[in-house]
Amino acid sequence: MFYHEKRDGFARTGKIEIDGRTVATPAMLEVEDIPDWDFGLAPTSLKFLNEELFEVLKPQNEEVEVLTSLHLLSPRQLVDVFERAGKKPVYAASSALPSNVSLLIYLGADLVDNVLAIAKAYNGVFLMGEIEVQVEKLQRLPCNCIHCQGKFVEEVDNLSKTVARHNTEMLRMEVEKCRRLILDEELRNYVESKVKLDPELTSALRFSDALRDHSTFPRFKKSRCNFSALESFNRFEVRYFFNRALECYQPFSDTVLLLPCTARKPYLISRTHRYLRSRVKINVNEIIISSPLVVPREFELLYPAVNYDTPVTGYWSDEEISFVSGWLKKFIEKGKFSKVIAHVAGGYRKVVERIEGEIQAEVVYTAEDDILSDKSIDRLKKEIEGYERVDLYRRIIDHMLSYQFGISFEGEVKGRYPELELHDKKRLARVDRIYGMLDIYEDIAVHLLEKKIYSVEIGDFDVKGTIFAGGVINADEKIRPNDLVVFCNSKIFGVGIAAMSGREMVESERGIAVKVKRKFLM
């Protein structure tokens, strides 16, 4: 039986019992350790040639879902197989190499084996990470692992066996790396870099982004989003942020100021934005332009806007300009702004120019090449000074409450930015910069319970540090991993961080459901 520990999208860590021993997943099984599972009478690829026959010949196992020879599938078929894999742990048999195993684990594989790595060795292939080298071209083994030790090829007694052991270690290291990346919530960043070496793997990642159900993907993460490829534009975090922010955005004036992003996050504490605000009184709506994000000021403390990085070259590709300008247009249309003040230059200006003729608003450019020059700032002052003062920090908290929970709550905002807190005689909520969300306390927890949102009903037992899935009676289906949730039974209630989706909490018999932060008496 599988024990769930940590989820990062489709990928997860956990434990599984195999022949009386506990294996931490994701894991690589060596040939001699593969259990006596049913591997069926046909490879998974038969499913796409004759599905009716495959249903008769496919593997039948209670413990795991065995998928075989996945490297033979097309990218779309590979994604389809994982999407239909079901709830059992997934064993991608005879499919993994160092070049593709990170993608297999990202797509949902819990177990792989070294069968293909050994086969490569006996076909004269030495694996150097993602690179495959013909052994016959080597004078010495270019590795100092315990099996190779940099020996000359002619000195090795059983060359194929030695290379097989080396290839196995290369694969094992890659699997262990993926496990670490899942725990650190960094797997997507790594996979985006790995798949670029193979167009087939890149296609599979794109199909996965476009076609699969992403209900197990977190909205908030403790890791940095690295937007380094076109595939970054279609990450779940990006798509969710845009759609949810657009839904929750409530502008307060008929004018919007467009500003460029900064290396330091949140933008408001960057040198550039602090200097601008020291010179100009800004009391209009603000939208920050980046690639691939477009961030109204009210959402800059939310993930991924609060914790991302992107290559800065001064050059914007046409794909970047089209993508960013498209979302900028949607936010401007949502605000029904009559005036757009673009204090931007270079590629940022090209983004605005792309939609200038498509929006029903006057567009005024106030910046020269340097947005911080005296001339640029003087032009900006003439356009935006004189507006009535607005409580920006209150607006930020209000939008965070709406984005995260779909609620509003009265109170006074205190604290030094970005360490903001909402109070009403006692603390109600605070900004959690680690995850890019709000942490909440007793009164808001009660409010969520009353509205039955982001709530988890548990059995009547004493709660300590962890709530396991076996103790969950019911859970809001909107809950995603890393969501802040409220749990309750007849005696206590409290706040915690979800370790799995709400649906998984109800359906799973084992595994961590909620990590407890604080609890209160009913």
Secondary structure by P-SEA (a helix, b strand, c coil): ccccccccccccccccccccccccccbbbcccccccccccccccccccccaaaaaaccccccccccccccccccaaaaaaaaaaccccbbbbccccccccaaaaaaaccccccaaaaaaaaaabbbbcccccccccccccccccccccccccccccccaaaaaaaaaaaaaaaaaaaaaaaaaaccaaaaaaaaacccaaaaaaaaaaacccccccccccccbbbbcccccccccaaaaaaaaaaaaaccccccbbbbbbbcccccccccaaaaaaaaccccccbbbbbccccccccccccccccccccccccccccaaaaaaaaaaaaaaaaaacccbbbbcccaaaaaaaaaccccccbbbbbccccccccaaaaaaaaaccccccccaaaaaaaaaaaaacccccccccccccccccccccccccccccccccbbbbccaaaaaaaaacccbbbbcccccccccccccccccccccccccccccccccccbbbbbcccaaaaaaccccccccccccccc
